[in-house]
Amino acid sequence: MTIGQAIFLGMVQGITEFLPVSSSGHLVLLQNWMQIYPPPFYFDIFVHLVSVVVIIYYFRKTIVKIDKKNIFFIIIATLPLVIVGVAVRNHIKPLFYSNLITGFALIMTAVFNFVAAKKFNSPKNDQALTEKKSFFVGLTQAIALIPGVSRSGSTLFGAATAKINKKTAFEFSFLIAIPAILIASFGELILLTPESVEKLNQISIIAYLVGGIVCFFTSLASLKFLRATLNKSKYHYFGWYCLILGILAILTT
């Protein structure tokens, strides 16, 4: 992978990781369209870890003041991802080569976004988190194991369906992303094969560093943009974007 490709993919990750448009789906499509073979899974891991740093930085005031009850809610929401991830871990990686599956998954994300946009605008969506609601949001997060299904889109859909208010839904969606991303990354690392380790030795440190910096700043901008979009009731625009991209992915299979 060249420095130019790292900058481009880092920017794509930074823009799409936090917006409800699926960073994994974009990386699959762009890696296939740009003919970057084999797809740089370890670059994906790296920029996802950069995303964790961004979340911690952006929500640092909330994290410092977090109480035991909300930590418990985060743990509950993480359980479905761990269970489902272990059960299907051997079937997920091949999906990252398929534009067709990614296209249909993006259409699913579009539906999630349309539903969430409608529910967030309802005055009935003003409830607080509970154990059951946290677990339900966690179940929707597990769906995002499929490339093309947005993690933020699925969790915001879950929160909106559970009638959680916008502010809480926004914060909880990204707080549960911290253990989700760390667990997924750790899972990739423990499954390293000798061949994979050899590929790691071929990594361009400069390309990764530059791509990571680009990812960091674009991720921060994306978080601010998403919060503004939710506050201005423009969330449904993400649904149209995913719908168009999903159809394009299917047509270019």
C-alpha positions as CSV (number, residue, x, y, z in Angstrom):
1,M,0.0,0.0,0.0
2,T,1.4,3.4,-1.0
3,I,1.3,6.6,1.1
4,G,-1.3,8.0,-1.3
5,Q,-3.6,5.0,-0.8
6,A,-3.1,5.2,3.0
7,I,-4.1,8.9,3.0
8,F,-7.1,8.2,0.9
9,L,-8.3,5.1,2.9
10,G,-7.5,6.9,6.2
11,M,-9.7,9.8,5.1
12,V,-12.5,7.5,4.0
13,Q,-12.2,5.7,7.4
14,G,-12.3,8.9,9.3
15,I,-15.3,10.3,7.4
16,T,-17.3,7.1,7.4
17,E,-16.4,5.3,10.7
18,F,-18.7,7.6,12.8
19,L,-21.3,8.6,10.3
20,P,-24.0,6.0,9.8
21,V,-22.8,5.0,6.3
22,S,-20.5,2.0,7.1
23,S,-16.8,2.5,7.1
24,S,-16.3,-1.2,6.5
25,G,-18.6,-1.1,3.5
26,H,-16.7,1.9,2.0
27,L,-13.3,0.2,2.6
28,V,-14.5,-3.0,0.9
29,L,-15.8,-1.1,-2.2
30,L,-12.9,1.2,-2.5
31,Q,-10.3,-1.5,-2.0
32,N,-12.0,-3.5,-4.7
33,W,-12.5,-0.6,-7.0
34,M,-8.9,0.6,-6.5
35,Q,-7.5,-2.9,-6.9
36,I,-5.6,-2.9,-3.6
37,Y,-5.0,-6.7,-3.2
38,P,-4.9,-8.4,-0.9
39,P,-7.1,-6.0,1.1
40,P,-5.1,-4.4,3.9
41,F,-6.9,-5.9,6.9
42,Y,-4.2,-4.7,9.2
43,F,-4.5,-1.2,8.0
44,D,-8.2,-1.5,8.8
45,I,-7.3,-2.6,12.3
46,F,-4.9,0.3,12.7
47,V,-7.3,3.0,11.6
48,H,-10.1,1.5,13.8
49,L,-7.7,1.8,16.8
50,V,-7.2,5.4,15.8
51,S,-11.0,5.7,15.9
52,V,-11.0,4.5,19.5
53,V,-8.5,7.3,20.4
54,V,-10.8,9.8,18.8
55,I,-13.8,8.6,20.7
56,I,-11.9,8.8,24.0
57,Y,-10.7,12.3,23.2
58,Y,-14.1,13.5,22.0
59,F,-16.1,12.1,24.9
60,R,-13.3,12.6,27.5
61,K,-15.5,14.7,29.8
62,T,-18.3,12.2,29.7
63,I,-15.9,9.3,30.3
64,V,-14.3,11.0,33.3
65,K,-17.7,11.4,35.0
66,I,-19.1,8.0,34.0
67,D,-20.7,6.0,36.9
68,K,-21.0,2.3,37.7
69,K,-24.5,2.0,36.3
70,N,-23.5,3.3,32.8
71,I,-20.4,1.1,32.8
72,F,-22.7,-1.8,33.5
73,F,-24.9,-0.8,30.6
74,I,-21.9,-0.7,28.3
75,I,-20.9,-4.2,29.4
76,I,-24.4,-5.5,28.8
77,A,-24.5,-3.9,25.3
78,T,-21.1,-5.5,24.5
79,L,-22.1,-9.1,25.3
80,P,-24.2,-9.8,22.1
81,L,-21.3,-8.6,19.9
82,V,-18.9,-11.0,21.7
83,I,-21.2,-14.0,21.5
84,V,-22.2,-13.4,17.9
85,G,-18.6,-12.6,16.9
86,V,-17.2,-15.8,18.3
87,A,-20.0,-17.8,16.7
88,V,-19.5,-16.4,13.2
89,R,-15.8,-15.4,13.2
90,N,-14.8,-17.9,10.5
91,H,-17.5,-16.7,8.2
92,I,-17.0,-12.9,8.3
93,K,-13.7,-12.4,6.6
94,P,-14.8,-13.8,3.2
95,L,-17.6,-11.2,3.1
96,F,-15.0,-8.4,2.9
97,Y,-14.3,-9.5,-0.7
98,S,-18.0,-9.2,-1.9
99,N,-19.4,-6.0,-3.4
100,L,-22.8,-7.8,-3.7
101,I,-23.1,-8.5,0.0
102,T,-21.8,-5.1,0.9
103,G,-24.4,-3.5,-1.4
104,F,-27.3,-5.3,0.2
105,A,-25.9,-4.5,3.7
106,L,-25.7,-0.8,2.7
107,I,-29.4,-0.9,1.7
108,M,-30.1,-2.4,5.2
109,T,-28.2,0.5,6.7
110,A,-30.3,2.9,4.7
111,V,-33.5,1.4,6.1
112,F,-32.0,1.7,9.6
113,N,-31.3,5.3,9.0
114,F,-34.7,6.1,7.7
115,V,-36.4,4.5,10.6
116,A,-34.1,6.1,13.2
117,A,-34.6,9.5,11.6
118,K,-38.4,9.2,11.9
119,K,-38.3,7.9,15.5
120,F,-35.8,10.5,16.7
121,N,-38.1,13.2,15.6
122,S,-40.9,11.7,17.8
123,P,-41.6,13.4,21.1
124,K,-42.0,9.8,22.5
125,N,-38.2,9.3,22.2
126,D,-37.2,10.7,25.5
127,Q,-36.5,7.7,27.6
128,A,-33.4,6.8,29.6
129,L,-31.2,3.7,29.3
130,T,-32.1,0.5,31.1
131,E,-30.6,-2.9,31.2
132,K,-33.1,-4.2,28.6
133,K,-32.6,-1.2,26.3
134,S,-28.8,-1.5,26.5
135,F,-28.9,-5.2,25.6
136,F,-31.2,-4.4,22.6
137,V,-28.8,-1.8,21.4
138,G,-26.1,-4.3,21.8
139,L,-28.0,-6.8,19.6
140,T,-28.3,-4.2,16.8
141,Q,-24.6,-3.5,17.1
142,A,-23.8,-7.2,16.5
143,I,-25.5,-6.9,13.0
144,A,-22.7,-4.5,12.1
145,L,-20.3,-7.4,11.9
146,I,-21.5,-7.6,8.3
147,P,-19.5,-5.3,6.0
148,G,-21.8,-2.6,4.8
149,V,-23.9,-2.4,7.9
150,S,-22.9,0.7,9.8
151,R,-22.1,0.2,13.5
152,S,-23.2,3.7,14.4
153,G,-26.2,3.4,12.1
154,S,-27.4,0.1,13.6
155,T,-26.8,1.2,17.2
156,L,-28.6,4.6,16.7
157,F,-31.4,2.6,15.0
158,G,-31.5,0.3,18.1
159,A,-31.5,3.3,20.5
160,A,-34.2,5.1,18.5
161,T,-36.4,2.0,18.4
162,A,-35.9,1.6,22.1
163,K,-37.2,5.2,22.4
164,I,-34.0,6.6,24.0
165,N,-33.5,10.3,23.7
166,K,-31.1,11.7,21.1
167,K,-28.3,12.9,23.4
168,T,-28.1,9.6,25.3
169,A,-28.4,7.6,22.1
170,F,-25.5,9.5,20.5
171,E,-23.2,9.2,23.5
172,F,-24.1,5.5,24.2
173,S,-23.6,4.5,20.6
174,F,-20.0,5.7,20.7
175,L,-19.1,4.7,24.2
176,I,-20.0,1.0,23.4
177,A,-17.9,1.4,20.3
178,I,-14.7,1.5,22.5
179,P,-15.0,-2.1,23.7
180,A,-16.5,-3.3,20.4
181,I,-13.5,-2.0,18.4
182,L,-10.9,-3.2,20.9
183,I,-12.4,-6.7,21.1
184,A,-12.7,-7.0,17.3
185,S,-9.1,-5.8,16.9
186,F,-7.8,-8.1,19.6
187,G,-9.7,-11.0,17.9
188,E,-7.8,-10.3,14.6
189,L,-4.5,-10.2,16.4
190,I,-4.8,-13.5,18.2
191,L,-5.8,-15.2,14.9
192,L,-2.6,-14.1,13.2
193,T,-1.0,-16.9,11.2
194,P,2.8,-17.1,10.3
195,E,1.9,-15.8,6.8
196,S,0.1,-12.9,8.3
197,V,3.0,-12.0,10.5
198,E,5.2,-12.0,7.5
199,K,2.8,-9.5,5.8
200,L,3.0,-7.3,8.9
201,N,6.8,-7.1,8.4
202,Q,6.1,-5.6,5.0
203,I,4.0,-2.8,6.3
204,S,5.1,0.7,5.5
205,I,5.3,2.5,8.8
206,I,5.3,5.9,7.2
207,A,2.1,5.1,5.2
208,Y,0.3,3.9,8.3
209,L,1.4,6.9,10.3
210,V,0.2,9.4,7.7
211,G,-3.0,7.5,7.1
212,G,-3.6,7.5,10.9
213,I,-3.1,11.2,11.3
214,V,-5.6,11.9,8.4
215,C,-8.0,9.4,10.0
216,F,-7.8,11.2,13.4
217,F,-8.7,14.6,12.2
218,T,-11.4,13.5,9.7
219,S,-12.9,11.3,12.5
220,L,-13.2,14.3,14.8
221,A,-14.9,16.3,12.1
222,S,-17.3,13.5,11.4
223,L,-18.4,13.2,15.0
224,K,-19.2,16.9,15.2
225,F,-21.1,16.7,11.9
226,L,-23.1,13.7,13.1
227,R,-24.1,15.5,16.3
228,A,-25.1,18.6,14.3
229,T,-27.1,16.5,11.9
230,L,-29.0,14.8,14.7
231,N,-29.8,18.1,16.3
232,K,-31.0,19.6,13.1
233,S,-33.2,16.6,12.2
234,K,-31.3,15.9,9.0
235,Y,-30.4,12.4,9.8
236,H,-32.5,10.9,7.0
237,Y,-30.0,12.2,4.4
238,F,-27.7,9.4,5.5
239,G,-30.4,6.9,4.5
240,W,-30.5,8.2,0.9
241,Y,-26.7,8.2,0.7
242,C,-26.5,4.5,1.8
243,L,-29.4,3.5,-0.5
244,I,-27.7,5.0,-3.6
245,L,-24.3,3.6,-2.7
246,G,-25.8,0.1,-2.0
247,I,-27.5,0.1,-5.4
248,L,-24.2,1.2,-7.1
249,A,-22.3,-1.6,-5.3
250,I,-24.8,-4.2,-6.5
251,L,-24.7,-2.9,-10.1
252,T,-20.9,-3.0,-10.2
253,T,-20.6,-6.6,-8.9
